[in-house]
Amino acid sequence: MNQHQTAQAVTSDPTITKPDEMLVLVLQGGGALGSYQGGVFEAMERRGARPEWIAGISIGAINAALIAGNKPGEQARALRSFWDEVSSNITFGAPLPGLFMETTFNEVSAASTALYGIPGFFEPRFPPTYLLPGGTPGNVGYYDTGPLRATLERLVDFDRLNNGETRVSLGAVNVGTGNFRYFDTNDTRIGPEHVMASGALPPGFPPIEIEGEWYWDGGLVSNTPLQYVLERDHHHDMCVFQVDLFCATGPVPRTISEIAEREKDIRFSSRTRLNTDMMKEQRKLRAALHRLLRKLPAEFADDPDVKLLADRSNDACVTIVHMINRRKAASRDSKDYEFSRRSVDARWNDGLADAEETLEDERFLHRRMPPHSVEVLDLTRK
């Protein structure tokens, strides 16, 4: 199979989830790095995995829509179609081997994105926004994201996305209030505008208007939807595949050019492990509360405080399978807008390899329901 072919889904592999365990995908934002998530999902689709809930931010929201808005067995193909299209400007690689040439090629590729935009995604505004005295909020951005709307309408079946088969939650930020909001198919019909709002990163992209309010990229507040997922569901056992595009750990910068990349990694990794540890502790307390309430005499069953606490307690178990797109030696701070075909394919293949390694790891294959409510598996540490 060549790198542009996607495997058909096969018979569902019961080792991915345990009986009555909900399969959840949590997809971080990260621009061009998002093809890593495509590779992860291809590995899962090969085993017939069908997520019941997908939560995404920014490029994670786009990938979420492509998965939920297509039939099982055709979802990875839709992801591949999108990533082939957005990487079609530069389909060749560095002319010579070596770290210097690879780094230079990546920087030139990123500069091309800044100058000319990305097919099927965004294009420079003409005349440029900064030459205009003012305008509507929807025009305030260096690029026009109209091409993305057309791409989403072509590749995503929004009727399927909203039919309830897969819950979809997309994070965005209200520009006027600064409040974080999730558009969730549990209470909202999601359309192209909701996906675009989740990925409207300023100042490059303009905000998106929804019901009279303007929204920017959810990554401005939090770049991972894990907290939302764990706070909104206290009752189901879950296996959560958390696929991050920025790595929180990394080398201390030794040159000026390395500072911007390290700062971006720290900012957009959204303190993933800190949040995971915090959620783990909260779940442990909720489980303890659940056990304590069961010990109370029956006469307290109708007490308002007991009812309130009971609603907040749970004995559900959560396994978080953590996969991270690791930093490459040739990457710089422009990596999230470096869309060359070579880089997109490399990230896709990295995601595929990491997911295959995880899904075949004995620690995953023979895992048990976590005894203390939450267990984190990071099986591809390098």
PyMOL commands that set and color helices and strands:
alter all, ss='L'
color gray80, all
select helices_A, chain A and resi 31-46+59-68+75-86+99-116+129-131+137-139+146-155+158-161+192-198+218-220+226-232+256-268+272-294+298-300+304-312+333-337+341-359+362-365
alter helices_A, ss='H'
color red, helices_A
select strands_A, chain A and resi 22-27+53-57+123-124+143-144+167-174+180-184+208-210+213-217+238-244+318-324+374-377
alter strands_A, ss='S'
color yellow, strands_A
deselect
rebuild
show_as cartoon
